[in-house]
Amino acid sequence: LLELLNDMLDVSKIEAGQMDIEHVAFDLVELVEDLAALYRLRAREKGLAFRMHVDASVPRLVRGDPVRLRQILGNLLGNSLKFTEQGW
C-alpha cells in the first residue's frame, strides 16, 4: 500500500513539473545486486529460478538518482515475476 501511495505521489509530482531528480554518485552494481537478492527470494517462492549478471564493461560507480532507478528496476522485476508462471 505504501508503494502504491508513493507511486501516486510521484505521478502527481511529474504532472505538476515538480519531480526532483537527484544527481549523486552511487554503486550501480551494489544496487542491482541488492534488488537481485530481494527478487531471487520472490522467484524462489514461485518456484522460478532467478539469475543476474552485470557485464564487466558496466561502470560500477555512476551518477544519477538511485531511488528512481531502484523504483524502475523494482517495478520491472516485480511485473516480470508477477506475470511469469514457469521458467528456468
N, C-alpha and C positions, 0 to 999 in steps of 0.2 A: 504494500500500500504506500509506503514511504517512497519507494522508487517511482511509482506512478505519479505521485504528487510532485516529486522533483522534476519529472519529465514534463508535466503540465506547466510548472513554473518556468522551465526553460523555454518551452514553446511560447509562452506569454512574453518572455524577455526578448526572444528573437523577433516576434511580431512587432514589438514596441521599439525595436532597434536598440535595446539596452543590454544585449548579451556581451559580457566581457570575456575575452579570450586571454588566458594567461600566456606569457612567453617566458617560461622558466626552463632551466636545464633539468633533465631527468634521465634516468636509466631506462631506456626503452626495453631492453632485454628483461630486466627485472620486472617491469610492468607486465609484459607478455607472459613471463613465467608465473607470476602471481595469479593472473587470470587463468592460465592453463591448469594450475593446481586446483583452483576452485571448480572449473568446469569439468575437469577429469573426474572429480568426485560425483558430479551430477550425471556424467555419462555412465559411470560405473553403476549408479543406481538404476539406470535404464537398461543395463546390460550391453552398453556400447563401449567400444574402445575409443580412446581419445589420444591422439599424438600431436605433438607440436614440434616444429623445427624452425629455428631462426638461422637464416643463411649467414655465413661468416662475413659477407660483404655488407650486411646491415649494420650501421653505426650503433654502438652501444649507448653513447650519450648524445641526446638530441635536445633541441629547444622547442617548446610548444606548450600545449595545455594537457597535462597528464590526466586531469579529471575528465575532460571531454573525451579524450582518446579512450580511456578506460570505459566510459559510458557507451561509446560507439561500439567498441570491440565486445563489450559485455552483451549489448543488445544483439549483435550478430551471432555470437556464440550461443546465447540463450535461445534465440529463434532456431538456430541450427539443431540444437538438441531437442527443442520442443517439437519440431516437425520431422525428426528422423526416428523411424521406428526400428530400423536394423542397419547394421553396418559393421565394419571391422576397423 
